[in-house]
Amino acid sequence: MKFKEMIKIELKKKEDFPETLLNLLPRGYQELNHIAILNLKPELREYASQIAKSMHEILPSLKAIWHKTGKIEGKYRQPQGLAHLWGDNSSEIILTENHVKYKFDFTKIMFAKGNVTERRILPTRIKEGEVIIDMFAGIGYFSLGMARTKKPIKIYSIEWNPEAYSYLCENIKLNKVDSIIKPLFGDCKEKIMELKENKIRADRIIMGLLPAPVDAIPSALSVIKDNGVIVYEGIEGKESTELFDEFSEIANREGFLTSIFERRVVKIYKPHLYHVVIEILVKKK
Ligand SMILES: C[S@@+](CC[C@H](N)C(=O)[O-])C[C@H]1O[C@@H](n2cnc3c(N)ncnc32)[C@H](O)[C@@H]1O
């Protein structure tokens, strides 16, 4: 039986839960290591504890239930408004996915489960001996999986949120990839300038940030090798070419030709708009 049906049946039994709200219950929840994160409509918020109580009765494997009222926002792309409802109240977890361990505090750091395919695909692209720059590394979402292939010589992983950076450093140790990943703390444009001064050039650059980090394209191009790959993320229509066209216009101005290696729709962002990833081949003119 589906979650919504199960929770409806359970709450119907409770006299103090208004029947008019039953249809507003969520269809599902996010789960991280047996911790459920519920997103409730405003009308249901005053009943959050009651919903959590019924939920753990029907789902005994859950260790804790949290309630999320905000979105992922701000310059650090952090989750907003997480409140503990039931069970164990520690929010630091180690999540294992595709054999990679990610340690983080889910009240402070985002982890988009929907990006699992991206985290799996990117490492499969890497060739032996590559130098990679991950411009928006977070806790190592992409860097860790790429490093675990042992193919790159070096990955420079840049992150400017002190909390995410601290988890990035811990995750590098946890996954035993210290010899491959060099974490760099600060704004990616400044860190790229330093890499450039040190004559570092990359075969592949990951630009994993939403909305699309257009203003960082010239920085990325300033350190890409004559034939390189830039993995560019953004939000656009399902069949749109807007992101690629905008990227290409800037790249052309900077003296590069561009072509698409692959474009993927990762997930729906909001009606008619999608989170898209484009692997762009760039070649010096
Ligand atoms: C949350 S990650 C996105 C990860 C990945 N796209 C995903 O969804 O799994 C983006 C990270 O970029 C960082 N960031 C944003 N702007 C930055 C900048 N100018 N320099 C360095 N890091 C930056 C944020 O702090 C955040 O941790």
PDBQT file of the ligand as one rigid body, heavy atoms in Angstrom, charges set to zero:
ROOT
HETATM    1  C1  LIG A 301      25.256  22.272  -2.930  1.00  0.00    +0.000 C 
HETATM    2  S1  LIG A 301      26.489  22.096  -4.097  1.00  0.00    +0.000 S 
HETATM    3  C2  LIG A 301      25.656  21.469  -5.476  1.00  0.00    +0.000 C 
HETATM    4  C3  LIG A 301      26.011  20.057  -5.570  1.00  0.00    +0.000 C 
HETATM    5  C4  LIG A 301      25.496  19.250  -6.698  1.00  0.00    +0.000 C 
HETATM    6  N1  LIG A 301      25.137  20.020  -7.849  1.00  0.00    +0.000 N 
HETATM    7  C5  LIG A 301      24.345  18.393  -6.252  1.00  0.00    +0.000 C 
HETATM    8  O1  LIG A 301      23.216  18.824  -6.414  1.00  0.00    +0.000 OA
HETATM    9  O2  LIG A 301      24.596  17.314  -5.725  1.00  0.00    +0.000 OA
HETATM   10  C6  LIG A 301      26.990  23.663  -4.546  1.00  0.00    +0.000 C 
HETATM   11  C7  LIG A 301      28.071  24.146  -3.613  1.00  0.00    +0.000 C 
HETATM   12  O3  LIG A 301      28.733  25.222  -4.239  1.00  0.00    +0.000 OA
HETATM   13  C8  LIG A 301      29.175  26.119  -3.241  1.00  0.00    +0.000 C 
HETATM   14  N2  LIG A 301      29.443  27.399  -3.899  1.00  0.00    +0.000 N 
HETATM   15  C9  LIG A 301      28.545  28.248  -4.447  1.00  0.00    +0.000 A 
HETATM   16  N3  LIG A 301      29.174  29.301  -4.989  1.00  0.00    +0.000 NA
HETATM   17  C10 LIG A 301      30.504  29.121  -4.789  1.00  0.00    +0.000 A 
HETATM   18  C11 LIG A 301      31.667  29.867  -5.122  1.00  0.00    +0.000 A 
HETATM   19  N4  LIG A 301      31.574  31.020  -5.760  1.00  0.00    +0.000 N 
HETATM   20  N5  LIG A 301      32.869  29.368  -4.782  1.00  0.00    +0.000 NA
HETATM   21  C12 LIG A 301      32.967  28.191  -4.118  1.00  0.00    +0.000 A 
HETATM   22  N6  LIG A 301      31.899  27.442  -3.759  1.00  0.00    +0.000 NA
HETATM   23  C13 LIG A 301      30.689  27.897  -4.093  1.00  0.00    +0.000 A 
HETATM   24  C14 LIG A 301      28.042  26.126  -2.233  1.00  0.00    +0.000 C 
HETATM   25  O4  LIG A 301      28.489  26.536  -0.966  1.00  0.00    +0.000 OA
HETATM   26  C15 LIG A 301      27.581  24.653  -2.276  1.00  0.00    +0.000 C 
HETATM   27  O5  LIG A 301      28.180  23.902  -1.261  1.00  0.00    +0.000 OA
ENDROOT
TORSDOF 0
